[in-house]
Amino acid sequence: MNIIRFSDLCAQGKAQGQRVFIRADLNVPLNDAGHITEDTRVRASVPAIEMALKAGAAVMVTSHLGRPTEGEFKPEDSLAPVAQRLSELLGREVPLVANWVDGVQVAPGQVVLLENCRVNVGEKKNKPELAQKLAKLCDIFVNDAFGTAHRAEGTTYGIAEYAPIACAGPLLSAEIDALNKALAAPARPLAAIVAGSKVSTKLTILKSLADKVDQLIVGGGIANTFMLAAGLKIGKSLAEPDLVADAKAVIDAMAARGANVPVPTDVVTAKTFAADAVATVKKATDVADDDMILDIGPETAALLAAQLKKAGTIVWNGPVGVFEFDQFAHGTQVIAQAIAESPAFSIAGGGDTLAAIAKYGIEKDVGYISTGGGAFLEVLEGKKLPAFEILEKRANG
């Protein structure tokens, strides 16, 4: 993918004295007291800001937070907690600027945080009037927000159309490189793990990957639907019987390429969905009518782990069982450990996947952990993200 990289502009001295507008993803969770409860996204934004400051630029940073109503700013929409955390991380005061669309005062070597961009009228629908005003604020636009790359909004797409230079920040560049390595030119065999509660939410991903991967591992409620497609009984487990034909189509598409979708040979069941439910390991052929399948069994987990350790590339989206309950977490833990121990390049994304990675402490053993949920899924679906599209267009003149 041909894009302009902010790191290259800085290395060439082209950011010196320039007004740099960084679109970051600072949409962090806040508690009732308005304090940040998890600051990964803020910390991830720091390299681009430090890069711009070191290059001698006048730096403006903005992000959305929550779902504000355009034109109606409320105190709970404010990026004030983010400004405070950024100040701590950067070791300097980061002033918060409101009502900034018509002009921002910032000198080279300084950084300001521009208040919640989604309060601006026209942001969500990418109105040209707003985009043109935003572009006038800067000499260089830097998109460093992969989490919003699937949205064509004023600060993710519109500004990139009109800014003198539009480029990718270090976080977005790393995402692009990792996704290209995993999907565009993967080391084979390419294994994908797609898990979740419903086939319907991941059907387009499954169909897209069925044309690319050598092994497609399904888990969670999705695996239950595939078990139905294989003629197995699943008791009262979560599944979508009306999508059995679609599951069969994915299995057939893989088979036609000499690839496979491994169906569990054993499972972990319970009579109720609860933290204190009694877990029972059963052969996949022995599931009773009142059983709920809540994890893959140890035999299946071991088989999948052995295959993952032989993979060249692994794409992971979703835990394979109800890993929040320890008695149904074994399958996900085995998969996580196999990915950690595999020599394959691995890329993982999605909120539950990141939670599993954190639970099992394998952050340093995953090749790349994606910061965007919806954007990551849309790439797996084979879609071209608007942010990537406009940056490519600008790079190609």
C-alpha positions in Angstrom: 0.0 0.0 0.0 1.6 3.3 -1.1 1.1 5.9 1.6 3.1 8.9 2.8 4.5 8.2 6.3 4.9 10.9 8.9 8.1 9.3 10.1 9.6 9.9 6.6 8.5 13.5 6.5 10.1 14.1 9.9 13.3 12.3 8.9 13.5 14.6 5.8 13.0 17.7 7.9 9.7 18.5 6.3 7.8 18.9 9.5 10.1 21.6 10.9 8.0 24.7 11.8 4.9 23.2 10.2 1.4 23.1 11.7 0.7 19.4 12.2 -2.8 18.1 12.9 -2.9 14.6 14.4 -6.1 12.6 14.4 -5.6 10.2 17.3 -7.9 7.6 18.8 -8.3 8.8 22.4 -11.8 7.3 23.0 -11.0 5.8 26.4 -13.4 4.4 29.0 -14.3 6.8 31.9 -15.9 5.9 35.3 -18.7 7.9 36.9 -16.3 10.3 38.4 -14.9 11.1 34.9 -11.6 9.3 35.4 -9.9 7.2 32.8 -10.1 3.5 33.7 -7.9 2.1 30.9 -5.4 4.3 29.0 -3.9 2.1 26.3 -5.2 4.4 23.5 -3.7 7.5 25.1 -0.3 5.8 25.6 -0.5 4.5 22.0 -0.9 8.1 20.7 2.3 9.4 22.4 4.9 8.3 19.7 3.2 10.4 17.0 3.0 13.5 19.2 6.6 13.1 20.4 7.8 12.6 16.8 6.1 15.8 15.7 7.4 17.8 18.7 11.0 16.5 18.1 10.7 17.5 14.5 9.9 21.1 15.6 6.3 21.2 14.5 3.4 23.1 16.0 1.2 20.2 17.1 -2.6 19.9 17.3 -4.2 16.6 18.4 -7.8 15.7 18.4 -10.1 12.7 18.9 -13.7 11.8 19.5 -14.8 10.6 22.9 -18.1 8.8 23.4 -21.1 9.7 21.2 -21.8 13.4 21.7 -24.6 15.2 19.9 -23.2 17.5 17.1 -23.4 21.2 18.1 -24.3 20.4 21.7 -21.2 20.2 23.9 -21.8 18.7 27.4 -19.2 18.4 30.2 -19.2 14.6 29.9 -18.1 14.9 26.3 -14.9 16.8 27.2 -11.4 15.5 26.5 -10.2 17.1 29.8 -9.3 13.7 31.5 -7.3 12.9 28.3 -5.5 16.2 28.4 -4.5 15.5 32.0 -3.2 12.0 31.2 -1.4 13.2 28.0 0.3 16.0 30.1 1.5 13.3 32.5 2.8 11.0 29.7 4.5 13.8 27.8 5.9 15.5 30.9 4.5 18.9 29.8 1.2 20.7 30.0 -1.1 19.9 27.2 -3.7 22.8 27.0 -7.3 21.8 26.0 -8.7 24.1 23.3 -12.5 24.4 22.7 -14.3 26.0 19.7 -11.2 25.5 17.5 -12.6 24.9 14.0 -12.1 28.6 12.9 -8.5 28.8 14.2 -5.9 27.5 16.6 -3.0 29.3 18.2 0.0 27.0 18.6 3.7 27.6 18.1 6.4 25.3 16.9 7.5 23.1 19.8 4.1 23.3 21.4 1.2 20.8 21.6 -2.5 21.4 22.2 -5.4 19.0 22.5 -8.5 20.1 20.5 -11.8 19.3 22.2 -14.0 16.4 21.1 -14.1 16.5 17.3 -17.5 14.8 17.1 -19.2 17.8 18.7 -18.4 19.8 15.5 -21.4 20.1 13.2 -20.8 18.0 10.0 -18.1 15.7 11.5 -20.1 12.4 11.2 -21.4 13.0 7.7 -18.1 14.5 6.5 -19.5 17.8 5.3 -17.1 19.5 2.9 -17.6 22.9 4.6 -16.2 21.5 7.8 -13.4 19.4 6.1 -12.1 22.5 4.3 -12.0 24.5 7.5 -10.1 21.7 9.2 -7.6 21.5 6.3 -6.8 25.2 6.7 -5.7 24.6 10.2 -2.6 22.6 9.2 0.2 22.1 6.7 0.4 18.3 7.4 -2.5 16.1 8.4 -1.5 12.9 10.3 -4.0 10.1 10.6 -2.9 7.9 13.6 -6.3 6.5 14.5 -6.8 3.0 13.1 -9.8 2.5 15.4 -11.7 5.0 13.2 -10.2 4.1 9.9 -13.4 2.4 8.8 -15.4 5.7 9.1 -15.4 8.5 6.5 -15.7 11.5 8.8 -14.5 15.0 8.8 -11.3 14.3 10.8 -10.6 10.9 9.3 -11.3 11.5 5.6 -12.5 15.0 4.8 -9.5 16.8 6.1 -7.2 14.4 4.3 -8.8 15.4 1.0 -8.0 19.1 1.4 -4.9 19.3 3.6 -1.6 20.2 1.8 -0.1 16.9 2.9 -2.0 13.8 4.3 0.0 11.0 5.8 -0.1 8.1 8.2 1.2 8.3 11.7 3.4 5.6 13.3 0.5 3.7 14.8 -1.5 3.6 11.6 1.6 2.8 9.6 2.3 -0.2 11.9 -1.3 -1.4 11.5 -1.1 -1.2 7.7 2.2 -3.1 7.7 0.9 -5.8 10.0 -2.3 -6.3 8.0 -0.4 -6.5 4.7 2.0 -9.0 6.2 -0.8 -11.1 7.5 -3.3 -10.9 4.6 -1.7 -9.5 1.5 1.6 -11.5 1.5 1.4 -14.1 4.3 3.9 -16.7 5.1 2.1 -20.1 4.7 0.3 -21.9 6.1 -2.1 -19.1 7.0 -4.4 -19.9 9.9 -7.3 -17.8 11.0 -9.2 -18.1 14.3 -12.7 -16.5 14.0 -14.8 -16.9 17.2 -17.8 -15.2 18.7 -21.3 -15.8 19.6 -23.0 -15.4 16.2 -22.2 -16.5 12.7 -24.3 -13.7 11.4 -21.9 -11.0 12.7 -18.9 -12.7 11.2 -20.4 -14.4 8.1 -18.8 -12.0 5.6 -15.4 -12.4 7.4 -15.7 -16.2 7.2 -16.6 -16.1 3.5 -13.8 -13.7 2.8 -11.2 -15.7 4.7 -12.4 -19.0 3.1 -10.8 -17.8 -0.1 -7.4 -16.9 1.5 -6.6 -19.1 4.5 -5.2 -22.6 4.7 -7.0 -23.3 8.0 -10.1 -21.7 9.4 -10.6 -22.3 13.1 -14.1 -21.4 14.4 -15.0 -21.0 18.1 -17.7 -20.0 20.5 -21.3 -19.9 19.2 -20.0 -19.8 15.7 -18.4 -23.3 16.2 -21.8 -24.6 17.4 -23.4 -23.6 14.1 -20.6 -25.3 12.2 -21.2 -28.4 14.4 -24.8 -28.4 13.3 -23.6 -28.2 9.7 -21.4 -31.3 10.3 -24.5 -33.1 11.5 -23.7 -33.0 15.2 -26.2 -32.4 18.0 -25.5 -29.3 20.2 -28.3 -29.5 22.8 -29.5 -26.1 23.9 -26.2 -24.3 22.9 -26.2 -20.9 21.3 -26.3 -21.3 17.5 -28.0 -20.0 14.4 -29.7 -23.0 12.7 -30.9 -20.8 9.8 -27.3 -20.2 8.8 -26.3 -23.9 8.6 -26.3 -23.7 4.8 -23.9 -20.7 5.0 -21.6 -22.6 7.3 -21.7 -25.6 4.9 -20.8 -23.2 2.0 -17.7 -22.0 3.9 -16.7 -25.6 4.7 -17.2 -26.5 1.0 -15.2 -23.4 -0.2 -12.3 -24.4 2.0 -12.5 -28.1 1.0 -12.4 -27.1 -2.7 -9.0 -25.5 -2.0 -7.7 -28.4 -0.1 -8.1 -26.5 3.2 -10.3 -27.3 6.2 -12.5 -26.0 9.0 -11.8 -28.3 12.0 -15.0 -29.2 13.8 -14.5 -29.9 17.6 -14.1 -33.6 18.4 -14.8 -32.9 22.1 -16.4 -30.1 24.0 -16.9 -28.7 27.5 -20.6 -28.5 28.5 -22.8 -27.3 31.3 -26.5 -27.4 32.2 -26.6 -23.6 32.9 -24.7 -20.5 31.8 -23.2 -19.3 35.1 -19.9 -18.6 36.9 -20.5 -21.6 39.2 -21.8 -24.0 36.5 -20.3 -27.5 36.6 -18.1 -28.2 33.6 -18.2 -31.6 31.9 -15.9 -32.7 29.1 -17.7 -34.8 26.4 -17.2 -36.2 23.0 -18.8 -34.0 20.4 -21.0 -36.9 19.5 -22.3 -37.3 23.1 -23.9 -33.8 23.7 -27.2 -34.2 25.5 -30.4 -32.3 24.7 -30.1 -30.1 27.9 -26.3 -29.4 27.5 -24.8 -26.0 26.6 -21.4 -26.1 24.9 -19.3 -23.4 26.5 -15.7 -24.4 25.4 -13.8 -26.7 23.1 -12.5 -29.8 24.8 -8.9 -30.6 25.7 -8.5 -33.0 22.7 -9.7 -30.4 20.2 -7.6 -27.7 21.9 -4.4 -29.9 21.7 -5.0 -30.7 18.0 -5.6 -27.0 17.1 -2.5 -26.0 19.2 -0.3 -28.4 17.3 -1.6 -27.0 14.0 -1.0 -23.4 15.1 2.6 -24.1 16.0 3.2 -25.2 12.4 1.6 -22.1 10.9 3.5 -19.4 9.1 0.9 -16.7 9.8 -1.9 -16.5 12.4 -4.9 -14.1 12.4 -6.8 -14.2 15.7 -10.2 -12.7 16.3 -12.2 -14.0 19.3 -11.9 -16.4 22.2 -13.0 -20.0 21.6 -15.0 -20.4 24.8 -16.6 -18.5 27.7 -13.1 -17.6 29.0 -14.5 -15.2 31.6 -15.5 -18.3 33.6 -12.3 -20.3 34.5 -13.9 -23.7 34.0 -14.6 -22.8 30.4 -11.3 -20.9 29.7 -9.0 -23.9 29.0 -9.6 -23.9 25.2 -8.8 -20.2 24.8 -5.8 -20.5 27.1 -4.4 -23.4 25.1 -4.9 -21.5 21.8 -3.3 -18.3 23.3 -0.3 -20.3 24.5 0.1 -22.0 21.1 0.0 -18.6 19.4 2.6 -17.3 21.9 4.9 -20.3 21.2 4.4 -20.5 17.5 7.2 -19.1 15.2 4.4 -17.7 13.0 3.8 -14.0 12.5 0.6 -13.4 14.5 -1.9 -10.5 14.4 -4.8 -10.3 16.9 -7.7 -7.9 17.2 -11.1 -7.3 18.8 -12.0 -6.4 22.4 -12.5 -9.9 23.7 -9.3 -11.1 22.0 -7.3 -8.3 23.7 -8.9 -9.3 27.0 -7.8 -12.9 26.6 -4.3 -11.8 25.6 -4.1 -9.7 28.8 -5.5 -12.5 30.9 -2.8 -14.9 29.8 0.0 -12.4 29.7 1.1 -13.1 26.1 1.2 -9.4 24.9 4.9 -9.7 24.1 4.5 -13.0 22.2 1.9 -11.8 19.7 3.4 -10.3 16.5 1.0 -7.4 16.4 -2.0 -6.5 18.5 -4.4 -4.4 16.6 -5.9 -1.3 18.3 -9.1 -1.2 16.2 -12.1 -3.4 16.7 -14.5 -2.5 13.9 -11.7 -1.5 11.6 -9.9 -4.8 12.1 -13.0 -6.7 11.4 -13.7 -4.8 8.2 -10.2 -5.5 6.9 -10.8 -9.2 7.6 -14.0 -8.9 5.6 -11.9 -7.7 2.6 -13.2 -4.2 2.7 -11.0 -1.2 1.8 -11.1 1.2 4.7 -11.9 4.9 3.9 -8.9 6.2 5.8 -6.5 3.9 3.8 -8.2 4.8 0.6 -7.8 8.6 0.9 -4.2 8.3 2.1 -3.4 6.1 -0.9 -5.1 8.6 -3.2 -3.2 11.5 -1.8 0.1 9.7 -1.9 -0.4 8.8 -5.6 -1.2 12.4 -6.4 
